[in-house]
Amino acid sequence: MPRFINVAAAQLGPIQRADSRRDVVERLLAHLHQAHAMGCQLVVFPELALTTFFPRWYLEDPAELDAFYEREMPGAETRVLFETAARLGVGFYLGYAELALEQGAARRYNTSILVGQDGAIIGKYRKVHLPGHAEHEPWRDFQHLEKRYFEPGPGFDVWRAYGGVIGMALCNDRRWSETYRVMGLQGAEMILLGYNTPVHNPPAPEHDDLSMFHNHLVMQAGAYQNGTWVVGVAKGGKEEGCEMIGGTCIIAPSGEIVAACSTKGDELAIARCDLDLCHSYKTTTFNFDRHRRPDAYGLITSRRGAIEPEHLAA
Ligand code: CDV
């Protein structure tokens, strides 16, 4: 029996700091309704989709910072998303800042959840690769304080859902080949990934002109090398003065982009994704059991022993 998922990659334009949760949830609901009207079963929202990308600020007031986190999911303002999902039969992936109480201690994560067509949470993922820095760096045009505001999650899982095997990742994870491979080894057929990427990279401004190229390069390579669909969804446009790249797209296991947003605002890119397309890649070129050589990779598990170029050696 063919296994198709009609997926909507639900790009968001900028979310300003003054926008309330209610304003943002209204925009997410509009996406859910439009996706339903277009025959979709799954809607993928960006990373930190309920607020502006707050790690761009060094915030000293704990109450001000805590206001960006969700203490429960669903909560009072987000419950309507789950109810609408159940009513329409359209599930979703949602990125948000999570404040969890674990053994009485507050823990903060950059989190995504996968919600089924019945409105119930299927799985939760906590971002593994946290980019940026932990201390205030005033020389930057804007901060990237994910290492201050979040702690890393434990790893990558996949879930049996939507008739296939679904994985989740968040933003900077997409630049690391291990992200896709760890899920590829678990049989992932579709990886959902929300992101917030500024055009300007303060530590390496020479990369700025390549930001969209790198965005697509890593996701297309990850899809092809693991025979999986990748749905990459951006927050785009000028958010609090910071230009975000956009570039939302749906990538087939061939590595080809099959649907893409053409603006930097609220927009859906839709594709009818055949999960069985993965099979041809997973059983030939990327048949892991036949062709991978873990015995040859085993020694290289860390950078210890890496050889520095001579001119950098002390
Ligand atoms: N939110 C992110 O993880 N952003 C990172 C960069 C720009 C620091 C990214 O890899 O896109």
py3Dmol code that shows the C-alpha trace and the ligand (Angstrom):
import py3Dmol

protein = """\
ATOM      1  CA  MET A   1       0.000   0.000   0.000  1.00  0.00           C
ATOM      2  CA  PRO A   2       1.466   3.391  -0.936  1.00  0.00           C
ATOM      3  CA  ARG A   3       2.517   5.575   1.964  1.00  0.00           C
ATOM      4  CA  PHE A   4       2.034   9.255   1.281  1.00  0.00           C
ATOM      5  CA  ILE A   5       2.092  12.156   3.740  1.00  0.00           C
ATOM      6  CA  ASN A   6       0.837  15.486   2.502  1.00  0.00           C
ATOM      7  CA  VAL A   7       3.118  17.872   4.365  1.00  0.00           C
ATOM      8  CA  ALA A   8       2.928  21.641   4.769  1.00  0.00           C
ATOM      9  CA  ALA A   9       6.166  23.410   5.657  1.00  0.00           C
ATOM     10  CA  ALA A  10       4.686  26.370   7.537  1.00  0.00           C
ATOM     11  CA  GLN A  11       7.168  29.215   7.353  1.00  0.00           C
ATOM     12  CA  LEU A  12       6.632  32.161   9.684  1.00  0.00           C
ATOM     13  CA  GLY A  13       7.616  35.719   8.972  1.00  0.00           C
ATOM     14  CA  PRO A  14       9.189  37.666  11.823  1.00  0.00           C
ATOM     15  CA  ILE A  15       7.752  37.567  15.336  1.00  0.00           C
ATOM     16  CA  GLN A  16       8.414  40.816  17.133  1.00  0.00           C
ATOM     17  CA  ARG A  17       8.932  41.026  20.875  1.00  0.00           C
ATOM     18  CA  ALA A  18       5.689  42.981  21.312  1.00  0.00           C
ATOM     19  CA  ASP A  19       3.651  40.225  19.606  1.00  0.00           C
ATOM     20  CA  SER A  20       1.652  38.295  22.202  1.00  0.00           C
ATOM     21  CA  ARG A  21       1.416  34.476  22.310  1.00  0.00           C
ATOM     22  CA  ARG A  22      -2.191  34.923  21.277  1.00  0.00           C
ATOM     23  CA  ASP A  23      -1.140  36.887  18.122  1.00  0.00           C
ATOM     24  CA  VAL A  24       1.348  34.181  17.203  1.00  0.00           C
ATOM     25  CA  VAL A  25      -1.012  31.290  17.890  1.00  0.00           C
ATOM     26  CA  GLU A  26      -3.542  32.979  15.576  1.00  0.00           C
ATOM     27  CA  ARG A  27      -0.938  32.860  12.798  1.00  0.00           C
ATOM     28  CA  LEU A  28      -0.236  29.179  13.498  1.00  0.00           C
ATOM     29  CA  LEU A  29      -3.963  28.438  13.416  1.00  0.00           C
ATOM     30  CA  ALA A  30      -4.258  30.186  10.038  1.00  0.00           C
ATOM     31  CA  HIS A  31      -1.520  27.856   8.761  1.00  0.00           C
ATOM     32  CA  LEU A  32      -3.330  24.790  10.162  1.00  0.00           C
ATOM     33  CA  HIS A  33      -6.587  25.803   8.482  1.00  0.00           C
ATOM     34  CA  GLN A  34      -4.930  26.578   5.151  1.00  0.00           C
ATOM     35  CA  ALA A  35      -2.988  23.301   5.239  1.00  0.00           C
ATOM     36  CA  HIS A  36      -6.210  21.416   5.960  1.00  0.00           C
ATOM     37  CA  ALA A  37      -7.909  23.119   3.019  1.00  0.00           C
ATOM     38  CA  MET A  38      -4.993  21.970   0.842  1.00  0.00           C
ATOM     39  CA  GLY A  39      -5.396  18.340   1.959  1.00  0.00           C
ATOM     40  CA  CYS A  40      -2.387  18.140   4.317  1.00  0.00           C
ATOM     41  CA  GLN A  41      -2.040  15.736   7.249  1.00  0.00           C
ATOM     42  CA  LEU A  42       1.057  17.281   8.840  1.00  0.00           C
ATOM     43  CA  VAL A  43       2.144  20.904   9.365  1.00  0.00           C
ATOM     44  CA  VAL A  44       5.734  21.722  10.319  1.00  0.00           C
ATOM     45  CA  PHE A  45       6.369  24.990  12.189  1.00  0.00           C
ATOM     46  CA  PRO A  46       9.787  26.621  12.866  1.00  0.00           C
ATOM     47  CA  GLU A  47      12.104  26.504  15.883  1.00  0.00           C
ATOM     48  CA  LEU A  48      10.957  28.750  18.810  1.00  0.00           C
ATOM     49  CA  ALA A  49       7.756  29.332  16.868  1.00  0.00           C
ATOM     50  CA  LEU A  50       5.815  30.956  19.710  1.00  0.00           C
ATOM     51  CA  THR A  51       8.117  33.919  20.355  1.00  0.00           C
ATOM     52  CA  THR A  52      10.745  36.119  18.843  1.00  0.00           C
ATOM     53  CA  PHE A  53      14.244  34.553  18.781  1.00  0.00           C
ATOM     54  CA  PHE A  54      15.128  35.829  22.278  1.00  0.00           C
ATOM     55  CA  PRO A  55      18.715  34.407  22.473  1.00  0.00           C
ATOM     56  CA  ARG A  56      19.686  37.473  20.448  1.00  0.00           C
ATOM     57  CA  TRP A  57      19.536  39.480  23.705  1.00  0.00           C
ATOM     58  CA  TYR A  58      21.530  39.317  26.917  1.00  0.00           C
ATOM     59  CA  LEU A  59      18.696  39.400  29.449  1.00  0.00           C
ATOM     60  CA  GLU A  60      19.610  39.969  33.085  1.00  0.00           C
ATOM     61  CA  ASP A  61      16.117  39.999  34.575  1.00  0.00           C
ATOM     62  CA  PRO A  62      15.106  36.338  35.235  1.00  0.00           C
ATOM     63  CA  ALA A  63      11.383  37.155  35.015  1.00  0.00           C
ATOM     64  CA  GLU A  64      11.871  38.805  31.627  1.00  0.00           C
ATOM     65  CA  LEU A  65      13.744  35.729  30.390  1.00  0.00           C
ATOM     66  CA  ASP A  66      11.304  33.195  31.855  1.00  0.00           C
ATOM     67  CA  ALA A  67       8.422  34.836  29.997  1.00  0.00           C
ATOM     68  CA  PHE A  68       9.748  33.321  26.758  1.00  0.00           C
ATOM     69  CA  TYR A  69       9.435  29.712  28.022  1.00  0.00           C
ATOM     70  CA  GLU A  70       6.460  27.334  28.114  1.00  0.00           C
ATOM     71  CA  ARG A  71       5.958  25.611  31.477  1.00  0.00           C
ATOM     72  CA  GLU A  72       3.439  23.143  30.092  1.00  0.00           C
ATOM     73  CA  MET A  73       2.441  21.905  26.685  1.00  0.00           C
ATOM     74  CA  PRO A  74      -0.339  22.319  25.895  1.00  0.00           C
ATOM     75  CA  GLY A  75      -0.711  25.413  28.055  1.00  0.00           C
ATOM     76  CA  ALA A  76      -3.524  27.925  28.304  1.00  0.00           C
ATOM     77  CA  GLU A  77      -2.516  29.783  25.118  1.00  0.00           C
ATOM     78  CA  THR A  78      -1.441  26.780  23.032  1.00  0.00           C
ATOM     79  CA  ARG A  79      -4.273  24.359  23.838  1.00  0.00           C
ATOM     80  CA  VAL A  80      -6.297  25.671  20.909  1.00  0.00           C
ATOM     81  CA  LEU A  81      -3.610  24.381  18.527  1.00  0.00           C
ATOM     82  CA  PHE A  82      -4.085  20.837  19.815  1.00  0.00           C
ATOM     83  CA  GLU A  83      -7.873  21.112  19.760  1.00  0.00           C
ATOM     84  CA  THR A  84      -7.816  22.453  16.208  1.00  0.00           C
ATOM     85  CA  ALA A  85      -5.423  19.720  15.124  1.00  0.00           C
ATOM     86  CA  ALA A  86      -7.799  17.064  16.482  1.00  0.00           C
ATOM     87  CA  ARG A  87     -10.855  18.722  14.915  1.00  0.00           C
ATOM     88  CA  LEU A  88      -9.233  19.077  11.484  1.00  0.00           C
ATOM     89  CA  GLY A  89      -7.255  15.829  11.597  1.00  0.00           C
ATOM     90  CA  VAL A  90      -4.043  17.755  10.896  1.00  0.00           C
ATOM     91  CA  GLY A  91      -1.048  17.064  13.138  1.00  0.00           C
ATOM     92  CA  PHE A  92       1.973  19.298  13.630  1.00  0.00           C
ATOM     93  CA  TYR A  93       5.591  19.744  14.672  1.00  0.00           C
ATOM     94  CA  LEU A  94       6.184  22.781  16.884  1.00  0.00           C
ATOM     95  CA  GLY A  95       9.392  24.322  18.229  1.00  0.00           C
ATOM     96  CA  TYR A  96       9.304  26.222  21.545  1.00  0.00           C
ATOM     97  CA  ALA A  97      11.369  27.120  24.608  1.00  0.00           C
ATOM     98  CA  GLU A  98      10.655  24.619  27.372  1.00  0.00           C
ATOM     99  CA  LEU A  99      11.005  25.240  31.121  1.00  0.00           C
ATOM    100  CA  ALA A 100      10.768  21.856  32.805  1.00  0.00           C
ATOM    101  CA  LEU A 101      10.782  21.090  36.518  1.00  0.00           C
ATOM    102  CA  GLU A 102      12.950  18.007  37.004  1.00  0.00           C
ATOM    103  CA  GLN A 103      13.413  16.759  40.570  1.00  0.00           C
ATOM    104  CA  GLY A 104      12.490  20.216  41.801  1.00  0.00           C
ATOM    105  CA  ALA A 105      15.063  21.985  39.602  1.00  0.00           C
ATOM    106  CA  ALA A 106      14.233  24.272  36.659  1.00  0.00           C
ATOM    107  CA  ARG A 107      15.755  23.006  33.392  1.00  0.00           C
ATOM    108  CA  ARG A 108      15.582  24.895  30.104  1.00  0.00           C
ATOM    109  CA  TYR A 109      15.560  23.299  26.666  1.00  0.00           C
ATOM    110  CA  ASN A 110      15.097  24.305  23.043  1.00  0.00           C
ATOM    111  CA  THR A 111      12.386  21.768  22.267  1.00  0.00           C
ATOM    112  CA  SER A 112      10.140  20.452  19.522  1.00  0.00           C
ATOM    113  CA  ILE A 113       7.149  18.151  19.713  1.00  0.00           C
ATOM    114  CA  LEU A 114       5.401  15.965  17.179  1.00  0.00           C
ATOM    115  CA  VAL A 115       1.619  15.973  17.513  1.00  0.00           C
ATOM    116  CA  GLY A 116      -0.618  13.408  15.829  1.00  0.00           C
ATOM    117  CA  GLN A 117      -3.785  13.949  13.806  1.00  0.00           C
ATOM    118  CA  ASP A 118      -5.739  13.235  17.007  1.00  0.00           C
ATOM    119  CA  GLY A 119      -4.125  16.215  18.762  1.00  0.00           C
ATOM    120  CA  ALA A 120      -2.034  14.032  21.125  1.00  0.00           C
ATOM    121  CA  ILE A 121       1.713  14.453  21.611  1.00  0.00           C
ATOM    122  CA  ILE A 122       3.624  11.588  19.955  1.00  0.00           C
ATOM    123  CA  GLY A 123       7.182  12.615  20.814  1.00  0.00           C
ATOM    124  CA  LYS A 124       9.428  15.325  22.193  1.00  0.00           C
ATOM    125  CA  TYR A 125      12.939  16.301  21.080  1.00  0.00           C
ATOM    126  CA  ARG A 126      15.390  18.607  22.901  1.00  0.00           C
ATOM    127  CA  LYS A 127      17.996  20.333  20.734  1.00  0.00           C
ATOM    128  CA  VAL A 128      21.396  18.662  20.855  1.00  0.00           C
ATOM    129  CA  HIS A 129      23.676  21.117  19.003  1.00  0.00           C
ATOM    130  CA  LEU A 130      23.334  24.453  20.810  1.00  0.00           C
ATOM    131  CA  PRO A 131      25.258  27.109  18.875  1.00  0.00           C
ATOM    132  CA  GLY A 132      26.546  30.482  19.989  1.00  0.00           C
ATOM    133  CA  HIS A 133      27.996  31.428  23.366  1.00  0.00           C
ATOM    134  CA  ALA A 134      27.180  31.539  27.094  1.00  0.00           C
ATOM    135  CA  GLU A 135      28.575  34.935  28.100  1.00  0.00           C
ATOM    136  CA  HIS A 136      27.642  38.415  26.927  1.00  0.00           C
ATOM    137  CA  GLU A 137      29.725  39.403  23.894  1.00  0.00           C
ATOM    138  CA  PRO A 138      29.074  43.146  23.422  1.00  0.00           C
ATOM    139  CA  TRP A 139      31.149  43.343  20.214  1.00  0.00           C
ATOM    140  CA  ARG A 140      28.430  41.471  18.298  1.00  0.00           C
ATOM    141  CA  ASP A 141      25.617  43.252  16.404  1.00  0.00           C
ATOM    142  CA  PHE A 142      23.335  40.801  18.209  1.00  0.00           C
ATOM    143  CA  GLN A 143      23.898  37.982  20.682  1.00  0.00           C
ATOM    144  CA  HIS A 144      23.403  34.253  20.144  1.00  0.00           C
ATOM    145  CA  LEU A 145      23.021  33.043  23.747  1.00  0.00           C
ATOM    146  CA  GLU A 146      21.616  29.556  23.229  1.00  0.00           C
ATOM    147  CA  LYS A 147      24.457  28.119  25.336  1.00  0.00           C
ATOM    148  CA  ARG A 148      23.310  30.385  28.202  1.00  0.00           C
ATOM    149  CA  TYR A 149      19.559  29.924  27.932  1.00  0.00           C
ATOM    150  CA  PHE A 150      19.312  26.196  27.156  1.00  0.00           C
ATOM    151  CA  GLU A 151      20.986  22.957  28.075  1.00  0.00           C
ATOM    152  CA  PRO A 152      21.509  20.282  25.428  1.00  0.00           C
ATOM    153  CA  GLY A 153      19.134  17.374  24.999  1.00  0.00           C
ATOM    154  CA  PRO A 154      20.224  13.743  25.276  1.00  0.00           C
ATOM    155  CA  GLY A 155      20.100  12.644  21.627  1.00  0.00           C
ATOM    156  CA  PHE A 156      18.114  11.831  18.497  1.00  0.00           C
ATOM    157  CA  ASP A 157      15.103   9.509  18.428  1.00  0.00           C
ATOM    158  CA  VAL A 158      12.605   8.485  15.773  1.00  0.00           C
ATOM    159  CA  TRP A 159       8.912   7.720  16.153  1.00  0.00           C
ATOM    160  CA  ARG A 160       6.589   5.418  14.253  1.00  0.00           C
ATOM    161  CA  ALA A 161       3.940   7.902  13.112  1.00  0.00           C
ATOM    162  CA  TYR A 162       1.997   9.035  10.041  1.00  0.00           C
ATOM    163  CA  GLY A 163       2.502   5.586   8.508  1.00  0.00           C
ATOM    164  CA  GLY A 164       6.311   5.956   8.566  1.00  0.00           C
ATOM    165  CA  VAL A 165       9.350   6.616  10.735  1.00  0.00           C
ATOM    166  CA  ILE A 166       9.665  10.268  11.724  1.00  0.00           C
ATOM    167  CA  GLY A 167      12.601  12.089  13.339  1.00  0.00           C
ATOM    168  CA  MET A 168      13.031  15.613  14.707  1.00  0.00           C
ATOM    169  CA  ALA A 169      15.900  18.094  14.830  1.00  0.00           C
ATOM    170  CA  LEU A 170      16.286  21.835  15.410  1.00  0.00           C
ATOM    171  CA  CYS A 171      18.175  24.481  13.485  1.00  0.00           C
ATOM    172  CA  ASN A 172      21.941  24.152  14.071  1.00  0.00           C
ATOM    173  CA  ASP A 173      21.501  20.348  14.218  1.00  0.00           C
ATOM    174  CA  ARG A 174      21.022  20.466  10.450  1.00  0.00           C
ATOM    175  CA  ARG A 175      24.661  21.442   9.880  1.00  0.00           C
ATOM    176  CA  TRP A 176      25.978  18.234  11.505  1.00  0.00           C
ATOM    177  CA  SER A 177      26.086  15.043   9.487  1.00  0.00           C
ATOM    178  CA  GLU A 178      25.682  13.004  12.715  1.00  0.00           C
ATOM    179  CA  THR A 179      22.161  14.403  13.165  1.00  0.00           C
ATOM    180  CA  TYR A 180      20.881  12.730  10.019  1.00  0.00           C
ATOM    181  CA  ARG A 181      23.026   9.614  10.356  1.00  0.00           C
ATOM    182  CA  VAL A 182      21.947   8.838  13.921  1.00  0.00           C
ATOM    183  CA  MET A 183      18.317   9.050  12.794  1.00  0.00           C
ATOM    184  CA  GLY A 184      19.110   7.360   9.463  1.00  0.00           C
ATOM    185  CA  LEU A 185      20.512   4.400  11.384  1.00  0.00           C
ATOM    186  CA  GLN A 186      17.188   4.210  13.231  1.00  0.00           C
ATOM    187  CA  GLY A 187      15.335   4.071   9.913  1.00  0.00           C
ATOM    188  CA  ALA A 188      14.145   7.697   9.628  1.00  0.00           C
ATOM    189  CA  GLU A 189      12.014   8.314   6.556  1.00  0.00           C
ATOM    190  CA  MET A 190      11.199  11.950   7.284  1.00  0.00           C
ATOM    191  CA  ILE A 191      13.139  14.414   9.439  1.00  0.00           C
ATOM    192  CA  LEU A 192      11.289  17.525  10.608  1.00  0.00           C
ATOM    193  CA  LEU A 193      13.449  20.518  11.348  1.00  0.00           C
ATOM    194  CA  GLY A 194      12.593  24.094  12.296  1.00  0.00           C
ATOM    195  CA  TYR A 195      15.186  26.884  12.237  1.00  0.00           C
ATOM    196  CA  ASN A 196      16.002  30.555  12.946  1.00  0.00           C
ATOM    197  CA  THR A 197      19.043  31.623  10.969  1.00  0.00           C
ATOM    198  CA  PRO A 198      20.196  35.232  10.645  1.00  0.00           C
ATOM    199  CA  VAL A 199      21.814  36.253   7.360  1.00  0.00           C
ATOM    200  CA  HIS A 200      24.691  37.789   9.316  1.00  0.00           C
ATOM    201  CA  ASN A 201      27.093  35.502  11.152  1.00  0.00           C
ATOM    202  CA  PRO A 202      28.979  37.796  13.587  1.00  0.00           C
ATOM    203  CA  PRO A 203      32.025  35.532  14.128  1.00  0.00           C
ATOM    204  CA  ALA A 204      32.370  34.830  10.368  1.00  0.00           C
ATOM    205  CA  PRO A 205      30.797  37.629   8.276  1.00  0.00           C
ATOM    206  CA  GLU A 206      32.609  36.226   5.241  1.00  0.00           C
ATOM    207  CA  HIS A 207      29.984  33.422   5.284  1.00  0.00           C
ATOM    208  CA  ASP A 208      27.016  35.807   5.052  1.00  0.00           C
ATOM    209  CA  ASP A 209      26.662  35.666   1.263  1.00  0.00           C
ATOM    210  CA  LEU A 210      26.608  31.863   1.447  1.00  0.00           C
ATOM    211  CA  SER A 211      23.994  31.528   4.191  1.00  0.00           C
ATOM    212  CA  MET A 212      21.213  30.239   1.915  1.00  0.00           C
ATOM    213  CA  PHE A 213      23.597  27.990  -0.024  1.00  0.00           C
ATOM    214  CA  HIS A 214      24.807  26.398   3.228  1.00  0.00           C
ATOM    215  CA  ASN A 215      21.233  26.062   4.488  1.00  0.00           C
ATOM    216  CA  HIS A 216      20.160  24.000   1.518  1.00  0.00           C
ATOM    217  CA  LEU A 217      23.489  22.213   1.093  1.00  0.00           C
ATOM    218  CA  VAL A 218      23.379  20.552   4.523  1.00  0.00           C
ATOM    219  CA  MET A 219      19.722  19.536   4.384  1.00  0.00           C
ATOM    220  CA  GLN A 220      19.946  18.195   0.829  1.00  0.00           C
ATOM    221  CA  ALA A 221      23.085  16.201   1.656  1.00  0.00           C
ATOM    222  CA  GLY A 222      21.507  14.854   4.878  1.00  0.00           C
ATOM    223  CA  ALA A 223      18.411  13.739   2.965  1.00  0.00           C
ATOM    224  CA  TYR A 224      20.317  12.001   0.166  1.00  0.00           C
ATOM    225  CA  GLN A 225      22.982  10.334   2.327  1.00  0.00           C
ATOM    226  CA  ASN A 226      20.326   8.783   4.542  1.00  0.00           C
ATOM    227  CA  GLY A 227      17.534   8.166   2.037  1.00  0.00           C
ATOM    228  CA  THR A 228      15.071  10.320   3.944  1.00  0.00           C
ATOM    229  CA  TRP A 229      12.724  13.231   3.417  1.00  0.00           C
ATOM    230  CA  VAL A 230      13.772  16.441   5.172  1.00  0.00           C
ATOM    231  CA  VAL A 231      11.315  19.239   5.909  1.00  0.00           C
ATOM    232  CA  GLY A 232      13.236  22.412   6.811  1.00  0.00           C
ATOM    233  CA  VAL A 233      11.103  25.307   8.065  1.00  0.00           C
ATOM    234  CA  ALA A 234      12.326  28.824   8.737  1.00  0.00           C
ATOM    235  CA  LYS A 235      11.353  31.932  10.542  1.00  0.00           C
ATOM    236  CA  GLY A 236      12.215  34.565   7.923  1.00  0.00           C
ATOM    237  CA  GLY A 237      12.346  38.304   7.424  1.00  0.00           C
ATOM    238  CA  LYS A 238      13.417  41.175   9.641  1.00  0.00           C
ATOM    239  CA  GLU A 239      12.817  40.252  13.290  1.00  0.00           C
ATOM    240  CA  GLU A 240      13.690  42.987  15.790  1.00  0.00           C
ATOM    241  CA  GLY A 241      16.149  44.446  13.268  1.00  0.00           C
ATOM    242  CA  CYS A 242      17.778  41.078  12.545  1.00  0.00           C
ATOM    243  CA  GLU A 243      17.385  39.742   8.979  1.00  0.00           C
ATOM    244  CA  MET A 244      16.554  36.004   8.939  1.00  0.00           C
ATOM    245  CA  ILE A 245      17.234  33.927   5.842  1.00  0.00           C
ATOM    246  CA  GLY A 246      13.926  32.091   5.267  1.00  0.00           C
ATOM    247  CA  GLY A 247      14.485  29.397   2.635  1.00  0.00           C
ATOM    248  CA  THR A 248      11.860  26.908   3.849  1.00  0.00           C
ATOM    249  CA  CYS A 249      11.775  23.770   1.717  1.00  0.00           C
ATOM    250  CA  ILE A 250      10.806  20.124   1.443  1.00  0.00           C
ATOM    251  CA  ILE A 251      13.580  17.808   0.256  1.00  0.00           C
ATOM    252  CA  ALA A 252      13.099  14.342  -1.223  1.00  0.00           C
ATOM    253  CA  PRO A 253      15.358  11.344  -0.460  1.00  0.00           C
ATOM    254  CA  SER A 254      17.020  12.076  -3.814  1.00  0.00           C
ATOM    255  CA  GLY A 255      18.330  15.300  -2.260  1.00  0.00           C
ATOM    256  CA  GLU A 256      16.137  17.386  -4.567  1.00  0.00           C
ATOM    257  CA  ILE A 257      14.056  20.295  -3.296  1.00  0.00           C
ATOM    258  CA  VAL A 258      10.490  19.505  -4.320  1.00  0.00           C
ATOM    259  CA  ALA A 259       8.684  22.468  -2.722  1.00  0.00           C
ATOM    260  CA  ALA A 260       9.899  25.791  -1.393  1.00  0.00           C
ATOM    261  CA  CYS A 261       8.630  29.104  -0.048  1.00  0.00           C
ATOM    262  CA  SER A 262       9.219  32.108  -2.240  1.00  0.00           C
ATOM    263  CA  THR A 263       8.764  34.854   0.363  1.00  0.00           C
ATOM    264  CA  LYS A 264      10.190  35.559   3.822  1.00  0.00           C
ATOM    265  CA  GLY A 265       6.758  35.856   5.423  1.00  0.00           C
ATOM    266  CA  ASP A 266       4.013  33.501   6.597  1.00  0.00           C
ATOM    267  CA  GLU A 267       3.752  30.996   3.749  1.00  0.00           C
ATOM    268  CA  LEU A 268       3.130  27.280   3.188  1.00  0.00           C
ATOM    269  CA  ALA A 269       5.239  25.054   0.953  1.00  0.00           C
ATOM    270  CA  ILE A 270       3.360  21.831   0.307  1.00  0.00           C
ATOM    271  CA  ALA A 271       4.412  18.442  -1.025  1.00  0.00           C
ATOM    272  CA  ARG A 272       2.856  15.016  -1.318  1.00  0.00           C
ATOM    273  CA  CYS A 273       5.698  12.945   0.142  1.00  0.00           C
ATOM    274  CA  ASP A 274       5.948   9.302  -0.849  1.00  0.00           C
ATOM    275  CA  LEU A 275       7.707   7.563   2.036  1.00  0.00           C
ATOM    276  CA  ASP A 276       8.442   4.582  -0.196  1.00  0.00           C
ATOM    277  CA  LEU A 277      10.832   6.768  -2.221  1.00  0.00           C
ATOM    278  CA  CYS A 278      13.248   6.272   0.704  1.00  0.00           C
ATOM    279  CA  HIS A 279      13.450   2.560  -0.036  1.00  0.00           C
ATOM    280  CA  SER A 280      15.351   2.887  -3.295  1.00  0.00           C
ATOM    281  CA  TYR A 281      18.159   4.874  -1.563  1.00  0.00           C
ATOM    282  CA  LYS A 282      18.173   2.828   1.633  1.00  0.00           C
ATOM    283  CA  THR A 283      18.492  -0.463  -0.265  1.00  0.00           C
ATOM    284  CA  THR A 284      21.083   0.530  -2.895  1.00  0.00           C
ATOM    285  CA  THR A 285      23.668   3.330  -2.592  1.00  0.00           C
ATOM    286  CA  PHE A 286      22.971   3.855   1.124  1.00  0.00           C
ATOM    287  CA  ASN A 287      22.312   0.291   2.172  1.00  0.00           C
ATOM    288  CA  PHE A 288      23.990   0.771   5.551  1.00  0.00           C
ATOM    289  CA  ASP A 289      24.212  -2.934   6.385  1.00  0.00           C
ATOM    290  CA  ARG A 290      26.014  -3.741   3.117  1.00  0.00           C
ATOM    291  CA  HIS A 291      28.223  -0.731   2.524  1.00  0.00           C
ATOM    292  CA  ARG A 292      28.870   1.167   5.751  1.00  0.00           C
ATOM    293  CA  ARG A 293      32.187   0.448   7.423  1.00  0.00           C
ATOM    294  CA  PRO A 294      31.753   1.188  11.127  1.00  0.00           C
ATOM    295  CA  ASP A 295      34.877  -0.900  11.779  1.00  0.00           C
ATOM    296  CA  ALA A 296      36.869   1.683   9.838  1.00  0.00           C
ATOM    297  CA  TYR A 297      35.229   4.673  11.527  1.00  0.00           C
ATOM    298  CA  GLY A 298      35.451   3.358  15.089  1.00  0.00           C
ATOM    299  CA  LEU A 299      38.720   5.047  15.980  1.00  0.00           C
ATOM    300  CA  ILE A 300      37.501   8.503  15.119  1.00  0.00           C
ATOM    301  CA  THR A 301      35.052   9.337  17.879  1.00  0.00           C
ATOM    302  CA  SER A 302      36.609  12.614  19.016  1.00  0.00           C
ATOM    303  CA  ARG A 303      39.086  15.242  17.813  1.00  0.00           C
ATOM    304  CA  ARG A 304      41.761  13.876  20.102  1.00  0.00           C
ATOM    305  CA  GLY A 305      44.818  13.177  18.009  1.00  0.00           C
ATOM    306  CA  ALA A 306      43.711  15.554  15.210  1.00  0.00           C
ATOM    307  CA  ILE A 307      46.672  16.918  13.289  1.00  0.00           C
ATOM    308  CA  GLU A 308      46.775  20.739  13.176  1.00  0.00           C
ATOM    309  CA  PRO A 309      48.143  22.468  10.081  1.00  0.00           C
ATOM    310  CA  GLU A 310      51.845  23.138  10.665  1.00  0.00           C
ATOM    311  CA  HIS A 311      51.493  26.922  10.696  1.00  0.00           C
ATOM    312  CA  LEU A 312      48.961  26.696  13.568  1.00  0.00           C
ATOM    313  CA  ALA A 313      50.972  24.283  15.689  1.00  0.00           C
ATOM    314  CA  ALA A 314      52.647  25.933  18.672  1.00  0.00           C
TER     315      ALA A 314
END
"""
ligand_1 = """\
11
CDV
N 19.077 28.867 15.923
C 20.220 28.360 15.441
O 20.606 27.262 15.797
N 20.916 29.140 14.593
C 22.204 28.730 14.072
C 23.210 29.796 13.885
C 22.917 30.852 12.953
C 23.909 30.272 15.063
C 22.111 28.007 12.749
O 22.908 27.077 12.585
O 21.347 28.389 11.871
"""
view = py3Dmol.view(width=600, height=400)
view.addModel(protein, "pdb")
view.setStyle({"model": 0}, {"cartoon": {"style": "trace"}})
view.addModel(ligand_1, "xyz")
view.setStyle({"model": 1}, {"stick": {}})
view.zoomTo()
view.show()
